[in-house]
Amino acid sequence: MAVLGIFTGEGFTKQMYEDLKREVDWENNPPAGIILHAAALDKSGNIQVADLWESEQDFTNYFNSKLKAGFDKINAPMPKGEFYQVHNINAYQGIDSYKHK
């Protein structure tokens, strides 16, 4: 069953996010099990992330095999997060304009 991961990165800036994205390259080499990734900045400039994964194990595998090394390399603080079992997912036509090309 799909899970929703909500992550808050206190002290994790937009520049750190861009550095991590470039280092890990999840846009061109998406991890197994990822369904959707969305990132935003709060009023303090800290990153907020919502991910949909096929399973929490898929996230854990990706974190251990690739993502953690990226955090270490760019010396970024580790976000705090929780996973929730998904009850319902709706994707509407507008999502197409946000798909990575």
C-alpha positions in Angstrom: 0.0 0.0 0.0 1.3 3.5 -0.8 2.6 5.7 1.9 2.9 9.5 2.2 6.1 10.8 3.7 6.1 14.4 5.1 9.5 15.8 5.8 10.6 19.1 7.5 14.1 20.3 7.1 14.9 22.9 9.7 18.1 24.6 8.5 17.8 22.8 5.2 17.8 25.6 2.6 16.7 26.0 -1.0 20.4 25.9 -2.0 21.0 22.7 -0.1 18.0 21.2 -1.8 19.3 22.2 -5.2 22.8 20.8 -4.3 21.2 17.5 -3.1 19.0 17.3 -6.2 22.1 17.7 -8.4 24.2 15.3 -6.4 21.7 12.5 -6.2 20.0 13.2 -9.6 16.6 11.8 -8.7 15.0 13.7 -11.6 17.0 11.8 -14.3 17.4 8.6 -12.3 14.2 8.2 -10.2 14.3 5.7 -7.4 12.3 2.5 -7.4 9.0 3.0 -5.8 8.7 6.8 -6.0 5.3 8.0 -7.2 5.4 11.7 -6.5 7.8 14.3 -5.0 6.9 17.8 -4.1 9.1 20.4 -2.3 8.3 23.8 -0.9 9.9 26.4 1.3 8.2 27.7 4.4 8.3 31.3 5.6 11.6 30.7 7.4 13.2 29.4 4.2 13.3 25.7 5.4 12.4 22.9 3.0 9.1 21.0 3.3 8.7 17.8 1.3 5.8 15.6 0.5 6.6 12.2 -1.1 4.3 9.4 -2.3 6.1 6.0 -2.3 4.9 2.5 -3.2 6.1 1.5 0.3 8.1 2.8 3.2 10.7 0.1 2.4 11.2 1.6 -1.0 12.1 4.9 0.6 14.3 3.2 3.2 16.2 1.3 0.4 16.7 4.6 -1.5 17.7 6.5 1.6 20.3 3.9 2.6 21.7 3.3 -0.9 21.9 6.9 -2.3 20.2 9.7 -0.4 22.1 9.5 2.9 25.4 9.8 1.0 24.1 12.9 -0.8 23.2 14.5 2.5 26.6 13.7 3.9 28.4 15.0 0.9 26.7 18.4 0.9 26.8 18.5 4.7 23.1 19.2 5.1 21.0 18.6 8.2 18.8 15.5 8.0 15.1 16.4 7.7 12.6 15.0 10.2 9.8 13.0 8.7 6.9 10.6 9.2 5.1 8.2 7.0 1.3 7.6 6.8 -0.6 4.9 5.0 -2.4 6.5 2.1 -6.2 6.4 2.2 -6.9 8.1 -1.1 -5.0 9.5 -4.1 -6.5 11.7 -6.8 -4.3 13.0 -9.6 -6.0 15.5 -11.9 -5.2 16.8 -15.4 -3.2 19.7 -14.1 -0.5 17.4 -12.8 0.7 16.8 -16.3 2.3 20.3 -16.4 4.5 19.4 -13.4 5.8 16.1 -14.7 9.5 16.0 -15.2 10.4 15.9 -18.9 
